[in-house]
């Protein structure tokens, strides 16, 4: 990961820390990150920094947040198509 992306993730995390301190709710955190334009892997990494958790817990927060439903649906559709394509080889 390049330095600019790392810095951007740190900035998202720094902006989200006060919200997490006030309301430690994974869905609220994801909504805030989404509103800031922090999506995908960057949101998971920012969540790890804010919450102080590992990748699996951060991924669960990301995946279970209602505001992330479209991203999760896209991921699931992509993985299903990829798995189906493997049978075609």
Backbone torsions as a table, in degrees:
resi	resn	phi	psi	omega
1	UNK	NA	136.4	-178.0
2	UNK	-78.6	165.3	-175.0
3	UNK	-63.7	-36.6	-178.9
4	UNK	-65.3	-42.0	179.1
5	UNK	-67.6	-41.9	177.3
6	UNK	-58.9	-44.2	179.2
7	UNK	-63.9	-40.6	179.7
8	UNK	-62.9	-42.2	178.6
9	UNK	-63.5	-41.9	177.1
10	UNK	-61.8	-38.5	178.7
11	UNK	-65.7	-43.2	176.6
12	UNK	-59.9	-44.7	-179.0
13	UNK	-63.4	-44.0	-179.8
14	UNK	-61.7	-39.2	179.7
15	UNK	-69.2	-30.6	-176.4
16	UNK	-85.8	-19.9	-176.5
17	UNK	-56.4	-45.1	178.9
18	UNK	-61.4	-37.6	177.8
19	UNK	-63.0	-46.0	-179.7
20	UNK	-63.3	-39.6	179.8
21	UNK	-63.8	-36.0	-179.4
22	UNK	-79.4	-37.2	-175.1
23	UNK	-146.0	88.1	-177.5
24	UNK	-75.4	72.3	-179.7
25	UNK	-123.3	125.4	-176.9
26	UNK	-61.4	-39.4	179.4
27	UNK	-65.7	-40.9	178.1
28	UNK	-64.9	-41.8	178.0
29	UNK	-60.9	-45.6	-179.3
30	UNK	-65.9	-37.8	176.9
31	UNK	-61.8	-43.8	178.1
32	UNK	-61.0	-48.9	-179.3
33	UNK	-60.9	-42.2	179.0
34	UNK	-60.9	-44.7	179.1
35	UNK	-61.9	-28.6	179.5
36	UNK	-83.0	-6.4	-179.0
37	UNK	89.3	19.2	-179.6
38	UNK	-100.6	108.7	-174.6
39	UNK	-128.7	171.3	173.3
40	UNK	57.8	-139.7	-177.4
41	UNK	-60.7	-35.3	178.8
42	UNK	-60.9	-39.7	179.0
43	UNK	-67.3	-37.9	177.5
44	UNK	-64.8	-43.5	-179.7
45	UNK	-66.9	-39.4	176.8
46	UNK	-64.8	-39.8	177.8
47	UNK	-60.4	-42.7	178.1
48	UNK	-56.8	-43.1	-178.7
49	UNK	-69.3	-43.2	-177.0
50	UNK	-68.3	-47.6	-173.8
51	UNK	-82.6	-26.9	-176.0
52	UNK	76.6	38.8	-177.5
53	UNK	-119.6	176.5	177.3
54	UNK	-86.3	178.5	-176.1
55	UNK	-60.9	-44.9	-175.1
56	UNK	-62.5	-46.1	179.2
57	UNK	-64.3	-41.5	179.1
58	UNK	-64.3	-40.5	178.4
59	UNK	-64.0	-38.4	177.4
60	UNK	-64.3	-42.0	177.7
61	UNK	-61.5	-43.9	179.9
62	UNK	-61.8	-51.6	-173.8
63	UNK	-68.7	-28.7	-176.8
64	UNK	-91.5	-7.6	-179.7
65	UNK	-72.7	129.2	-179.8
66	UNK	-54.8	-35.9	-178.0
67	UNK	-69.4	-15.0	-180.0
68	UNK	-97.4	4.3	-178.1
69	UNK	-54.1	-43.6	178.9
70	UNK	-62.4	-39.5	178.7
71	UNK	-65.9	-41.0	178.8
72	UNK	-65.6	-41.3	178.4
73	UNK	-61.8	-43.7	177.8
74	UNK	-61.0	-46.2	179.4
75	UNK	-58.0	-47.7	-178.3
76	UNK	-64.0	-41.4	177.9
77	UNK	-64.0	-42.5	179.1
78	UNK	-62.3	-46.8	-178.6
79	UNK	-64.7	-38.5	178.0
80	UNK	-63.7	-44.7	178.5
81	UNK	-63.5	-41.6	179.5
82	UNK	-63.4	-45.2	179.2
83	UNK	-61.6	-40.8	178.3
84	UNK	-65.5	-35.6	-179.8
85	UNK	-68.8	-23.9	179.8
86	UNK	-68.7	-25.1	176.8
87	UNK	-76.7	-15.2	-177.9
88	UNK	-85.8	-11.1	-174.4
89	UNK	-75.5	NA	NA
